Amino acid sequence: MSCMIVALSAAAVQPDDPIITSIRDAYSNAKEAIKSGKRQGNEMVTTLNYTVRGKGKTTETLHFFYKTVQGTYWMPEDGDPHFYYYPLYFITRSYNIGDKKYYEEYLFDSESERLLFVFTQDYDENGKRFDRRFYFHDGSVYDVLGPSATPFMKDNVKYQADELKHAFDWIIRNPKE
C-alpha cells in the first residue's frame, strides 16, 4: 500500500509525459500479469547466500517473472518444429548488506525485452532510506525520480539489469535434469 501511495504522489508531481505514462501502464500490466502468472507457474525464484567482506552474511532473493511462448522452427517434416521461449518481463531483487535491507525492481518490455524501468531503495549518507525510479527509453535513461543520480549510477543500474537478465537466460536454458 505504501508503494502505491509513493507511486501516486510521484505521478502527481511529474507532468503527463507520454513516455513515462506508457512505462507506468506497462508496470501496472506487469503487476497484473504477475498476479495471474502465479497460477501458471511463470515465476522462478533463486536465493543466494554469501558473505560481503567486512559486512557479514548476505541473503539475496531474485524473483524472475516471464511468459511462456510457443514457437515453431522451419524444419523437415519428420522433426518436431515446436519450441518454447521464455520472455522475461519483471525481476525483483531483495538483499541485505550488514543490517541494511535493499529492494529493487526491473521492468522489461514484454515483447522486445528492452529495459523500461528500474526502482531502487537505497540509503543516503545519513542512513536514511529513499526510493529512486529510473525510466528508460530507446535503451537510455530518460528520466530519474528521486535523489539525483550520477552518470555512474545510471550506467550501473543498466548494467545490473543486463546482468540479471543474462543470469535468467542462463538458468532457464540450463535447468537441472
N, C-alpha and C positions, 0 to 999 in steps of 0.2 A: 504494500500500500504506500509506504513512504517513497519507494522508487517512482511510483506513478505520480505522486504529488510533485516530486522533483522534476519529472519529465514535463508535467503540465505547467509548472512555473517557468521552466526553461522555454517552453513553447510560447508562453505569454510574453517573454522578453524578446525573443527572436521574431523579427518581422516575417511575414509569409513569403518565404523563399521557396520557389517551386522545387528546387533540388533537395533542400532539407525536408520539405513536406513529403516528397516521394520516398526519401530514406526512412522517415518516420512511419509512413504507411507500410513500407517493406518490413520494418521492425515489428509493427503490430501484426502483420500477416505471419511473420516467422514465429512470434509468440503463440499465435493461434495454431499454427502447424505443429509446434512442439506439443501443445496440449493434445491434439488429435493423434500425433505421431507416436505418443507413448503407448497408445493402444496397438500400434502397428509394429512396435519394436525398432523404430528407426532412431535409436539413440545408442551411443557407445560411450561407456564410462571407463576412464583409466585413472588409477590412483598411483602416485609416485611417492616414495618415501626416501629422503636423502638428507644429508647434513650440509648446512651452509656454514662455512668456516667462520668462527667467531660468533655465530648466531644460534647454533644448535640445530636440532632436528626440525625438518620441514615435511609437511604432507601437502601434496599438490593434487587436486582433483580436476580432471578435464572431462567435460561433457561435450560430445560431438553429436550434432543433430543433422540428419541427412535424409534425402529422399532415395527411394529405390526406383530406378527407371530401367525398363527392359528395352533393349535394342536388338538390332539384327546385323549380322555381318553379311557381306557378299561372299557366299561360299558355294562350292559344288553341291549338288543335290543330296549327296549321301552324308554331309556334315550337318551338325546342329548349328543353325545360324543365330541362335539366341545367346545373349549375354546380359549381365546386369551391370549397371553403372550406378554409383552412389554419390550424387552431387551433394556436397556439403553446403549448408546454409547458415549454421549458427554454432558457436562454440562458447561455453562458459569455462572460466578458469578461476579456481579459488585456491589460495595457498597462504601460508604464514612464513614470515621471516622473523625469528625470535617471537616476541609477543604481539607483533603487528600482523593483522589479517588483511589480505588483499583479495580483490574480486575484479574480474574483467569479463567483458562480453565482446564477441566478434561476430558481426553480421556480414554475410556474403550474399550477393545476388543469387537467387535460386536457379537461374538459368546459366549465367556466364561464370558464376563462382568468383566474381570480382569483389574485392573488399568494398563495403559500403559504409560501415560504421564500427567504431570501437568505443566502448565505455570502460573507463578505469576508475578504480578507487585507490587513492594513494594518500600519503601523509606529507604535510609541509614541514619546514624546518623546526616548528614548534611542537610537532607530533599531532597536529590536528588533522583529522581525516577529511578528504574532499573528493568530489567527483569531477571527472573531465570527460567530455564527449568529443570524439574525432569524427567528422563527416568527410567521406571520400567521394570524389567524382573524377572519372576518367583516370583512375589509378593514382591520384594525388590527393593530399589533404586539401579539402575545400574550405572547411571551417572548423574551429575548435571552440567549444563552450566550456567554461570553467576557467581555472587559472591559465594564464598564457603558457604556451608550450614552445620550447626551444626547437630549432631545426633538428637537433639530435633526438629529442623526444618524438617528434613527428616521424623521423626515419625509423626509430626504434619500434614504435607501435606497429608500423607497417611490416618491419622485419619479423616481429613476434607473430603477427597474423600469418605471414608466409610460412614460418617455421611450424606453427601449429597445424596449418593446412597440409604441409608436407608430412608431418607425423601421422595425421589421419589417413592420408593417401597410402603411406607405407603400411600402417596397421591393417587397413581394410583390404588391402591387396595381398597381405601375408598373414592370413588367420592361422591360428594353431590348428593342426589337424587332429 
